[in-house]
C-alpha cells in the first residue's frame, strides 16, 4: 500500500512539474509570445526604416534648398553686375569694388549664410563681418577661392562644420574679384539629428505601449483556443457534453464550430458504441446462460444428453451467426467490402426469386424483372435481398403474399420485397434499421438478433445507394433496395 502511495505521489509530482515547465515554455515560446515578438520586430523594423527614410529626405531637401538659395544669389549678383552704379547712375564698368559694395549692401544673407568678396587675391569684405575660423582672411580655403578663374560649386568639410559654397569670379580690366556665397549646414544637420533622436525616443515609447496592448489583444484573440484546449482536456468517454460558445464569424469562430461539430460526432459515436456494447452483451448473455445452465444440469441419461447437446449446438449456432453478422457490419466500413462486377439485373432477379421461394411456404410472386446492367457486388446484393425475403417470411403467415421485383430507371436499379403482413408503425420505421432494433410489441417471431436490416442498409450504403421502406399497420410492408447503375 505504501509503495503504491509513493508511486502516486511521484506521478502527481512529475505531472505538476510538467505543467509548470509547460507554463514557462508557453510564456516565452507560446503562440501569444511569438505573435508579440513578430509584432515588435515588424513594428521596430518599420519604425527604423521610416525614421531613416525621413532623415534622408530631410537631408536631401536641405541640400536642395541650399542649392536653390545659392543659385538665387548668383542670379542676384549677375543682375547687380549688369546694373548701374547708384553713385553715378552709369554702368559699373571696371569698378569691381562698387559692384561688391552694392551686392553686399543690397542682399541680406540668411542664417548660417555668408557673402565673401575677394579682390585681387585678398579678402575685401563680408556679410556678416564676423566669419567662422575656417573662413578667416588667412585661411587656405579663401586663398583657394581667390585663385579661381571660373564659377565653382561644391562642398567642404572644415573645422567648424560642413559648408556648401558657390564662387563667382569677376574680371574687369586688371581687377580680379571673386564673390563667394557660403552656407554652413552644421546647425540644420544638428537639428535633423536631434529630431531623429526625438523620433526614436517617441517610437520606443509608443512601441512599448503598443506591445502591452498587443499582448492584451493577442490574449483576447487566443482566448477561444485556450477554451478549446481546456474543453479538450475535460472531455472523457463518460462526458462529451461540453461545447465551446461561438462568438463572431471569423476564423476562430469557424474553428470553434468545427470543433463542436467534431464533439457532436464523437458523442454520437461513443453513444452508439455504448449501445452496441450493451446490446451485444445482452444478446450474448442469454445463449451463454442457457448453455451453462444445461451443461451444469447435464445428467447420465443418453436421451437427456442428446437433447442437451442439440440445444447447446443450436445456441452456439445462433451465437456464431450473431458474431458473423457483427463482423460483416464491421467489414462494411472497409474499402475492400465490395467486389464490383457487371451484373444483369433481370438474371439476378430471377435467381433471387428462385432462392427466396425455398425459404418458406408463402404465396410467392415475381412482379417484374428489370432490364439493364449495373456495376455492383453480386454476392452482397444477393445477401441483402435474401435478408429482406427472410425477414418477410418471419413476419408473415403461410398464406400471405410475398412479391419480388426489380426495375432500372433514371440511372438507378430498384429491387423490392413486398409482403402482406401486419406492417410497421410509422414511428418504428426509421428505428428498425438500427443495430439490435426490433419492432416494439410485435406479434411476429424473429430468431435473429436485430442485425439483418442493419446489414441490408450497410450493403446499400456501400454501393452508394439506400434502402426505402413503405409500410402501414395491417397493410404489409415494401422494402426497396436502391443501387446506382454505375459505381464511381
C-alpha positions in Angstrom: 0.0 0.0 0.0 2.8 2.4 1.0 4.6 1.7 -2.3 1.5 2.5 -4.3 1.0 5.8 -2.4 4.7 6.7 -3.1 4.2 5.9 -6.7 1.0 8.0 -7.0 2.8 11.0 -5.2 5.7 10.7 -7.6 3.4 10.6 -10.6 1.5 13.7 -9.3 4.8 15.5 -8.6 6.1 14.7 -12.1 2.7 15.8 -13.6 2.9 19.1 -11.7 6.5 19.7 -12.8 5.5 19.0 -16.4 2.6 21.5 -16.1 4.9 24.1 -14.6 7.6 23.6 -17.3 4.9 23.9 -20.0 3.6 27.1 -18.4 7.1 28.7 -18.5 7.5 27.4 -22.1 4.2 29.0 -23.1 5.2 32.3 -21.5 8.4 32.5 -23.6 7.7 30.4 -26.6 3.9 30.2 -26.8 1.7 31.4 -29.7 0.9 34.6 -27.8 4.6 35.3 -27.2 5.5 34.6 -30.8 2.8 36.8 -32.1 4.0 39.6 -29.8 7.7 39.0 -30.8 6.8 39.2 -34.5 4.7 42.3 -33.9 7.5 44.0 -32.1 10.1 43.0 -34.7 7.9 44.3 -37.6 7.0 47.5 -35.8 10.6 48.2 -34.9 11.9 47.4 -38.4 9.1 49.6 -39.9 9.9 52.4 -37.4 13.6 52.3 -38.2 13.0 52.3 -41.9 10.6 55.2 -41.6 12.9 57.3 -39.4 15.9 56.7 -41.6 13.9 57.5 -44.7 12.5 60.7 -43.2 16.0 61.8 -42.1 17.4 61.1 -45.6 14.5 63.0 -47.2 15.2 66.0 -44.8 18.9 66.0 -45.7 18.1 65.8 -49.4 15.6 68.7 -49.1 18.1 70.7 -47.1 20.7 70.3 -49.9 18.1 71.2 -52.5 17.0 74.3 -50.5 20.7 75.5 -50.1 21.4 74.9 -53.7 18.3 76.8 -54.7 19.3 79.7 -52.4 22.9 79.8 -53.8 21.6 79.8 -57.4 19.2 82.6 -56.5 22.1 84.7 -55.0 24.2 84.1 -58.1 21.4 85.4 -60.3 21.1 88.5 -58.0 24.9 89.0 -58.3 24.6 88.8 -62.1 21.8 91.4 -62.1 24.0 93.7 -60.0 26.9 93.3 -62.3 24.7 94.2 -65.3 23.0 97.1 -63.4 24.2 100.7 -62.8 26.3 102.3 -60.1 23.9 104.1 -57.7 26.6 106.9 -57.1 27.0 107.9 -60.8 23.9 106.4 -62.4 26.2 104.9 -65.0 27.2 101.2 -65.6 29.8 99.9 -63.3 32.4 99.4 -66.0 35.6 98.2 -64.4 34.7 99.2 -60.9 34.6 95.8 -59.2 34.7 97.4 -55.7 31.4 99.3 -56.4 29.8 96.0 -57.6 30.8 94.2 -54.5 29.7 97.0 -52.3 26.3 97.2 -53.9 25.7 93.5 -53.8 26.8 93.1 -50.2 24.7 96.1 -49.0 21.7 95.1 -51.1 21.4 91.4 -50.2 20.8 90.2 -46.7 22.2 86.7 -46.0 20.1 84.0 -44.4 21.0 82.5 -41.1 24.2 80.4 -41.5 24.8 82.1 -44.9 27.9 84.3 -45.7 28.8 86.6 -48.6 32.6 86.9 -49.0 34.2 89.3 -51.5 37.8 88.6 -52.6 39.7 91.2 -54.5 43.0 90.6 -56.4 43.7 87.5 -54.3 42.9 89.2 -51.0 40.0 89.4 -48.6 38.0 92.5 -49.2 34.8 92.4 -47.2 32.0 90.0 -46.0 28.5 90.0 -44.7 28.2 89.3 -41.8 31.5 90.7 -40.9 32.3 88.1 -38.3 33.3 84.9 -40.0 34.0 81.4 -38.6 37.6 80.5 -38.0 37.6 78.3 -41.1 36.8 81.4 -43.3 39.3 83.9 -41.9 41.2 86.0 -44.3 44.4 84.0 -44.0 42.6 80.6 -44.3 43.7 78.2 -47.0 40.1 78.0 -48.3 39.9 81.7 -49.0 43.3 81.6 -50.8 42.0 78.7 -52.9 38.8 80.6 -53.9 40.8 83.8 -54.6 42.7 82.0 -57.4 39.5 80.7 -59.2 39.1 81.7 -62.8 35.7 80.1 -63.4 32.5 79.5 -61.4 32.7 76.6 -59.0 30.1 75.0 -56.7 31.0 72.3 -54.1 31.0 71.1 -50.5 33.8 71.3 -48.0 34.4 69.7 -44.6 36.0 72.2 -42.2 36.9 72.5 -38.6 33.7 74.5 -38.0 31.4 72.1 -39.9 30.3 71.3 -43.4 29.8 74.1 -45.9 28.3 74.4 -49.3 29.7 77.2 -51.5 29.3 78.8 -54.9 32.2 81.0 -56.1 31.6 83.5 -58.9 34.8 85.1 -60.4 34.5 88.6 -61.9 37.2 90.1 -64.2 37.1 93.8 -65.1 40.2 95.1 -66.7 43.2 94.5 -64.4 40.9 93.9 -61.4 40.2 90.3 -60.5 37.5 89.6 -58.0 35.6 86.6 -56.6 32.2 86.7 -54.9 31.7 83.6 -52.7 28.3 82.6 -51.3 28.8 80.2 -48.4 26.2 78.2 -46.4 27.1 76.3 -43.3 24.9 73.1 -42.8 26.0 72.2 -39.3 23.1 73.8 -37.5 20.5 72.2 -39.8 22.2 68.8 -39.5 22.2 69.1 -35.8 18.5 69.9 -35.8 17.8 67.0 -38.1 19.9 64.7 -35.8 18.0 66.0 -32.7 14.7 65.5 -34.4 15.8 61.9 -35.3 16.8 61.2 -31.7 13.4 62.5 -30.5 11.6 60.4 -33.1 13.5 57.3 -31.9 12.6 58.0 -28.3 8.9 58.6 -29.1 8.9 55.5 -31.3 10.4 53.4 -28.4 7.8 54.7 -26.0 4.9 54.1 -28.5 6.3 50.6 -29.2 6.4 49.8 -25.5 2.8 50.9 -25.0 1.7 49.2 -28.3 3.5 45.9 -27.2 1.5 45.9 -23.9 -1.7 46.5 -25.8 -0.8 43.9 -28.4 -0.2 41.4 -25.5 -3.6 42.0 -24.2 -5.3 41.9 -27.6 -3.5 38.7 -28.5 -4.6 37.2 -25.2 -8.2 38.0 -26.0 -7.9 36.8 -29.6 -6.4 33.5 -28.4 -9.0 33.0 -25.6 -11.1 30.6 -27.8 -8.0 28.5 -28.3 -7.4 28.3 -24.6 -11.0 27.4 -24.0 -10.8 24.8 -26.7 -7.7 23.3 -25.0 -9.5 23.3 -21.6 -12.5 21.7 -23.2 -10.4 19.0 -24.9 -8.7 18.2 -21.5 -12.0 18.0 -19.8 -13.6 15.6 -22.3 -13.8 12.0 -21.3 -15.6 9.0 -22.6 -18.3 9.5 -19.9 -18.7 13.2 -20.5 -18.9 14.5 -24.1 -21.5 17.2 -23.4 -19.3 20.3 -23.1 -19.3 22.7 -26.0 -17.4 26.0 -26.7 -19.6 29.1 -27.2 -19.3 30.5 -30.6 -18.6 34.3 -30.8 -18.3 36.3 -34.0 -17.8 34.9 -37.6 -14.1 34.9 -38.1 -11.6 32.0 -38.5 -11.6 31.3 -34.7 -15.4 31.1 -34.8 -15.2 28.7 -37.7 -12.6 26.6 -35.8 -14.9 26.6 -32.8 -17.9 25.5 -34.9 -15.8 22.7 -36.5 -14.6 21.6 -33.0 -18.1 21.5 -31.7 -19.3 19.5 -34.7 -16.5 17.1 -34.1 -17.6 16.7 -30.5 -21.1 16.0 -31.7 -19.8 13.3 -33.9 -17.7 11.8 -31.2 -20.6 11.9 -28.7 -22.8 10.2 -31.2 -20.1 7.6 -32.0 -19.5 6.9 -28.3 -23.2 6.7 -27.6 -23.6 4.3 -30.5 -20.6 2.3 -29.3 -22.0 2.1 -25.7 -25.4 1.0 -27.1 -23.7 -1.6 -29.2 -21.7 -3.0 -26.3 -24.8 -3.1 -24.1 -26.9 -4.8 -26.8 -24.2 -7.2 -27.8 -23.6 -8.2 -24.2 -27.3 -8.7 -23.8 -27.6 -10.8 -26.9 -24.6 -13.0 -25.9 -25.5 -13.3 -22.3 -28.8 -15.2 -23.0 -27.3 -18.1 -25.0 -24.3 -18.4 -22.7 -26.6 -18.6 -19.7 -28.7 -21.3 -21.5 -25.6 -23.3 -22.4 -24.1 -23.1 -19.0 -27.3 -24.0 -17.2 -27.9 -27.1 -19.3 -24.3 -28.2 -19.1 -24.4 -27.8 -15.3 -27.6 -29.9 -15.1 -26.4 -32.5 -17.6 -27.1 -36.0 -16.3 -26.1 -39.5 -17.3 -29.3 -40.3 -19.3 -28.3 -40.7 -23.0 -31.6 -39.2 -24.3 -31.2 -36.2 -22.0 -27.6 -35.8 -23.2 -28.7 -35.8 -26.9 -31.4 -33.2 -26.2 -28.9 -31.1 -24.2 -26.3 -31.3 -27.0 -28.9 -30.4 -29.6 -30.0 -27.4 -27.6 -26.4 -26.3 -26.9 -25.5 -26.7 -30.5 -28.5 -24.6 -31.6 -27.5 -21.8 -29.1 -23.9 -22.0 -30.3 -25.0 -21.7 -33.9 -27.1 -18.7 -33.0 -24.0 -17.1 -31.3 -21.9 -17.9 -34.4 -24.4 -16.2 -36.7 -24.5 -13.3 -34.4 -20.7 -12.9 -34.4 -20.7 -13.3 -38.2 -23.2 -10.5 -38.5 -21.1 -8.2 -36.3 -18.0 -9.0 -38.3 -19.9 -8.2 -41.5 -21.1 -4.9 -40.2 -17.6 -4.0 -39.1 -16.2 -5.0 -42.5 -18.9 -2.9 -44.3 -16.8 0.2 -43.3 -13.7 -1.1 -45.0 -12.8 -0.2 -48.6 -12.5 -3.9 -49.7 -16.0 -4.7 -48.6 -17.3 -4.9 -52.2 -16.1 -6.9 -55.2 -17.7 -5.0 -58.0 -18.6 -6.5 -61.4 -21.1 -6.0 -64.1 -24.5 -7.6 -63.2 -27.5 -8.3 -65.4 -30.5 -7.1 -63.4 -33.0 -9.5 -65.0 -30.9 -12.6 -64.4 -30.1 -11.5 -60.8 -33.8 -11.0 -60.1 -34.8 -14.5 -61.4 -32.1 -16.1 -59.3 -33.2 -14.2 -56.2 -36.8 -15.3 -56.8 -35.7 -18.9 -57.1 -33.7 -18.8 -53.9 -36.4 -16.9 -52.0 -39.1 -19.4 -52.7 -37.1 -22.1 -50.9 -37.1 -20.1 -47.6 -40.7 -20.9 -46.5 -44.2 -21.8 -47.8 -45.7 -18.5 -48.9 -47.6 -17.2 -51.8 -44.5 -16.1 -53.8 -44.8 -13.9 -56.9 -42.2 -12.4 -59.3 -43.8 -9.0 -60.2 -41.2 -7.5 -62.6 -37.7 -8.1 -64.0 -35.6 -5.0 -64.7 -33.7 -4.7 -68.0 -30.1 -3.5 -68.0 -26.8 -3.8 -66.2 -25.4 -2.4 -63.1 -21.9 -2.3 -61.5 -22.3 -4.0 -58.1 -21.2 -6.8 -55.9 -23.3 -9.8 -56.9 -23.0 -11.6 -53.7 -23.7 -8.6 -51.4 -26.8 -7.7 -53.4 -28.0 -11.3 -53.2 -27.3 -11.3 -49.4 -29.3 -8.1 -48.9 -32.4 -9.2 -50.9 -32.3 -12.7 -49.3 -32.2 -11.0 -45.9 -35.3 -8.9 -46.8 -37.0 -12.1 -48.1 -36.1 -13.9 -44.9 -37.4 -11.0 -42.9 -40.7 -11.2 -44.8 -41.1 -14.9 -44.2 -40.6 -14.4 -40.5 -43.2 -11.7 -40.3 -45.9 -13.3 -42.4 -48.2 -16.3 -42.3 -48.2 -19.3 -44.7 -51.0 -17.9 -47.0 -49.6 -14.3 -47.1 -48.3 -12.9 -50.3 -44.6 -12.0 -50.8 -43.6 -10.2 -54.0 -40.2 -9.7 -55.5 -39.3 -7.4 -58.4 -36.8 -5.1 -60.0 -36.6 -2.2 -62.4 -33.9 0.1 -63.9 -34.9 3.7 -64.1 -33.2 7.1 -64.1 -29.7 5.7 -63.6 -30.7 3.5 -60.6 -31.7 -0.1 -60.1 -34.6 -0.8 -57.7 -35.0 -4.2 -56.0 -38.1 -4.6 -53.8 -39.6 -7.2 -51.5 -43.3 -6.7 -50.6 -45.4 -8.7 -48.2 -48.9 -8.6 -46.9 -48.1 -9.0 -43.3 -49.2 -6.8 -40.4 -47.0 -3.8 -41.4 -44.9 -1.5 -39.3 -45.9 1.6 -37.4 -44.6 4.9 -38.8 -42.8 5.7 -35.5 -40.8 2.4 -35.8 -39.9 2.6 -39.4 -36.6 4.6 -39.0 -35.6 2.7 -35.9 -35.7 -0.8 -37.3 -32.6 -0.2 -39.4 -30.5 0.4 -36.3 -28.5 -2.4 -34.8 -30.4 -4.8 -32.4 -33.6 -2.9 -33.2 -36.9 -4.8 -33.2 -40.5 -3.6 -33.6 -42.0 -2.9 -30.2 -45.0 -5.1 -29.2 -44.8 -7.1 -32.4 -46.6 -10.4 -32.7 -44.1 -11.5 -35.2 -41.4 -14.1 -34.4 -37.8 -13.5 -35.3 -34.9 -15.7 -34.4 -32.3 -13.0 -35.3 -30.5 -10.5 -33.1 -31.9 -7.5 -34.9 -28.9 -7.1 -37.2 -30.5 -8.1 -40.5 -31.8 -4.8 -41.7 -28.7 -3.1 -40.4 -26.7 -5.3 -42.8 -29.1 -4.5 -45.7 -28.6 -0.8 -45.1 -24.8 -1.2 -44.8 -24.7 -3.0 -48.2 -26.9 -0.3 -49.8 -24.7 2.5 -48.5 -21.5 0.7 -49.6 -22.9 0.7 -53.1 -23.7 4.4 -52.9 -27.4 3.7 -52.6 -30.0 3.5 -49.8 -32.9 1.4 -48.5 -36.6 2.6 -48.7 -39.5 1.4 -46.6 -43.2 1.8 -47.3 -45.5 0.3 -44.7 -48.7 0.8 -42.8 -50.0 -1.3 -39.9 -52.3 -4.0 -41.3 -51.3 -3.3 -44.9 -48.0 -5.0 -45.2 -44.5 -3.6 -45.9 -42.4 -2.9 -49.0 -38.6 -2.8 -48.7 -36.8 -1.3 -51.7 -33.1 -1.5 -52.3 -31.9 1.4 -54.5 -28.5 0.9 -56.2 -26.9 3.4 -58.7 -26.3 1.8 -62.1 -22.6 2.7 -62.0 -20.1 3.0 -59.1 -17.8 5.9 -59.1 
